[in-house]
């Protein structure tokens, strides 16, 4: 059964909100606009991943999990950017 558009938007927003504190003000604004205003959910998540990578940011496994859910809802579980994001996960000590 296909995932509803509204559920994808909500999951992408949840993923983005989970890492907003790692982005600068312009990036935060752009990410949320892409998701909520322009319906460019995947593009927003791709930008976020690229921005995190450019700044050598690390994320928690729970933050990664929200992105993973969003990508799965879009049938993109094997996407290379998601794999890049997986490499940014730090394990709790």
C-alpha positions as CSV (number, residue, x, y, z in Angstrom):
1,X,0.0,0.0,0.0
2,X,1.5,3.4,-1.0
3,X,2.5,5.8,1.7
4,X,0.3,9.0,1.8
5,X,1.9,12.2,0.7
6,X,1.0,13.9,4.1
7,X,2.8,11.1,6.0
8,X,6.0,11.6,3.8
9,X,5.9,15.3,4.4
10,X,5.5,14.8,8.2
11,X,8.4,12.3,8.3
12,X,10.7,14.5,6.3
13,X,9.8,17.5,8.5
14,X,10.5,15.3,11.6
15,X,13.9,14.3,10.2
16,X,14.8,17.9,9.4
17,X,13.7,19.2,12.7
18,X,15.9,16.6,14.4
19,X,19.1,18.2,13.0
20,X,18.2,21.8,12.7
21,X,20.4,22.8,15.6
22,X,23.4,21.6,13.5
23,X,22.6,24.0,10.6
24,X,23.0,27.7,10.2
25,X,20.0,30.0,10.0
26,X,19.9,30.2,6.2
27,X,20.1,26.4,5.9
28,X,17.4,25.9,8.5
29,X,15.1,28.3,6.6
30,X,15.8,26.7,3.2
31,X,15.3,23.2,4.4
32,X,11.9,23.8,5.9
33,X,10.8,25.9,2.9
34,X,11.7,23.0,0.6
35,X,9.7,20.6,2.7
36,X,6.7,22.7,3.7
37,X,6.4,25.3,0.9
38,X,7.8,23.8,-2.2
39,X,7.0,20.0,-1.7
40,X,10.6,19.2,-2.5
41,X,11.1,16.8,0.5
42,X,13.9,14.7,-1.0
43,X,15.8,17.8,-2.1
44,X,15.5,19.2,1.3
45,X,16.9,16.1,2.9
46,X,19.7,15.8,0.3
47,X,20.7,19.4,1.1
48,X,20.7,18.8,4.8
49,X,22.9,15.7,4.4
50,X,25.3,17.7,2.1
51,X,25.4,20.6,4.6
52,X,26.1,18.2,7.5
53,X,28.8,16.5,5.5
54,X,30.5,19.8,4.4
55,X,30.8,20.7,8.1
56,X,31.9,17.2,9.3
57,X,28.9,17.1,11.6
58,X,28.1,13.9,13.5
59,X,24.6,12.8,14.3
60,X,23.0,10.3,16.7
61,X,21.5,7.0,15.7
62,X,18.0,8.3,16.6
63,X,18.6,11.3,14.2
64,X,19.7,9.0,11.5
65,X,16.7,6.8,12.1
66,X,14.3,9.6,11.3
67,X,16.0,10.2,8.0
68,X,16.0,6.5,7.3
69,X,12.3,6.3,7.9
70,X,11.7,9.2,5.5
71,X,13.8,7.6,2.8
72,X,12.1,4.3,3.2
73,X,8.7,6.0,2.9
74,X,9.9,7.5,-0.5
75,X,11.2,4.0,-1.5
76,X,14.8,5.2,-1.4
77,X,16.2,3.0,1.3
78,X,19.4,2.3,-0.7
79,X,20.1,5.9,-1.7
80,X,23.7,6.9,-1.6
81,X,23.1,10.1,0.4
82,X,21.4,8.0,3.1
83,X,24.5,5.8,3.2
84,X,26.6,9.0,3.5
85,X,24.5,10.1,6.4
86,X,24.9,6.7,8.0
87,X,28.7,7.3,8.1
88,X,28.1,10.4,10.2
89,X,26.4,8.5,13.0
90,X,28.3,8.5,16.3
91,X,27.6,5.7,18.8
92,X,26.7,6.7,22.3
93,X,29.4,5.8,24.8
